[in-house]
């Protein structure tokens, strides 16, 4: 099923004409969103643990839990694949992911955390919380939803992409 969603995402990416470099959206897009129910993603145990740890941290601060949206995870998965192909953790092509999420899930704001090399959900979430920029995404009270992707490269090293949005 991930293959189908990847093909759908690639087709969607190809059809994109406008790219924004901003995190906040101006609300001018009127197109219908893809049906969130039509996208199916299989999550790993580590991905579910990251969801849980992030929401536990947010709740400990009195913040709302974030909802998992599969279409966000599809965007995250595409970027994780890219990082594995290049061998470098990065935020390359973030404006494309941002614009895709504006159109597909009506995101008004998008944030992203990436990492590599951590062997557990606890380790990567702990590292993100210790980093000011990453922690700001996790603790942002305006974010409402998120998606995640974790994959191993050929050497067995984990790569992570965690995308947050405000709808």
N, C-alpha and C positions, 0 to 999 in steps of 0.2 A: 504494500500500500504506500510505503514511503516513496517508491519509484514513481508511482502515479502522481503523488503530490509534488515531487521534484520536477517532473515533466510539466505539470501545471504551473509551477512557480517559474520555470525557465521560460515558458510561453508568455507568462505575465511580464517577466522582466524584459523580454524582447520587445513587447508592445509598449513599453514605457517611453514617452517622448520628453517629459519634463523631469528634471532632477532638481531638488531643493537642497541647499546646504544648511538649512536651519533646522533646529530641533522642534520649534513650535510651528504649528500650522496656522495659516490665516483663514481657513474655513471656506475657501472658494470652490472646493471640489464638490460636485453634486452627484457624481456617478453612484450607482448602487454598489454596495459592498458584496463581495463573494459571500455565499452562505457559509457561516462558520461551522454549521453542522455537516457540510459536505467534505470537510477536510479531516482525515483520520491520521493520527500519528501514534506510533508505538514508543513509549518512553522506557528508558532503562531504569534500573533501581537507583543508580547514581543520580539521574535527572530528577526522579521523584524525591530523593533525599535533599537535593539542592532546593527544589520548590519548598519543601517542608522547612528546611533550615532558614531560608530567607523569610518565609512567613512567620516563623517563630520569633526571629529577630525583630521583625516589624511589630508584631503583637507585643513584645516585651517593652517597646517604646510607645505603646498606645496607638500605633498606626493600623490602618485597615489591612487585612490580608489581600494579596493580589490574586487575581483569577488567572488560570492557565488558559491560553488561547492557542490552539493547534497551529493556526496560520502564522502566528508569531514564531513558533518553534520551527516551522518550515523555513522561514527566513533565516533563523539562527543556524539551522542545519546547513543551508547553502553556504553561509559564511564559514562555518567550521570546516566544511569540505575544502573551501578556498584556502584557509590557513594551513591545512594539512598539505595541500598541493604545493604551496609556496614555502612551507616549512617555517613560517614566521607568524607569531601571533600579532594581529593588527586590527585596526578599525578601517582598513581599506574598503572603499565603496560604501561607506556608511550612508551617504546621501541617497543611494539607490534603495537600500533597505528602508530608510526613512520614508521615501516617497511611496514605495510599495505598500507600506503599512498605513500611510495616510489614505491611499486609495482602497485597500482591501478591508481594513478594519476601522476606518475613520479615525485613525490616531491623530491627536492634536499635539502630542509631544512624544519623542522617542529617545530612549537612552540605551546604552549598551555596555556590558562588561565582557571582557575576553580574558582568557588565561590559558596556560599550558603547563604540563608537567606534574600537576597535582594528582595524587593517587586516590584521593577520597573526596566526597562531597564536603565533609567537615573541613578538610584542609583548604579547599578552594574558597569556600564561603568565609572562613576565618581570614584568609589573605585579602579577600575583597573588602571585608569589614575593616581591616587594618589600614587600607589604602583610602585616603580622603576622597578621591574622585569616584572610586567604585562604591564606597560606602554611601556617598551622596545619591547615587542611583538607587541603591537598595532601600535607603531611608527616605526617599522623596515621597512626601505625602500626596503629591498630585498623581503619581502613577497608580493605575487601576488594574493593569493586566501585565502578564509576562509570558515569555517562552524561553526554552532552553535547548541546547544541543551539546552533547559530549560525545566525542569519538576518539579512538586511538589511531595513531599513525602506525606505519609498518614496524617501528621500533617499540611499540607499546606505550608511547607517551600520550597522555590525554590532552585534548584540545577542547576548550569550552567557549561557547558564545551564549550570553544571557542577555536577552533584549526585553526592555521595559517600555510600556506605552501608557499614555493617558488618553482615555476616550471621552 
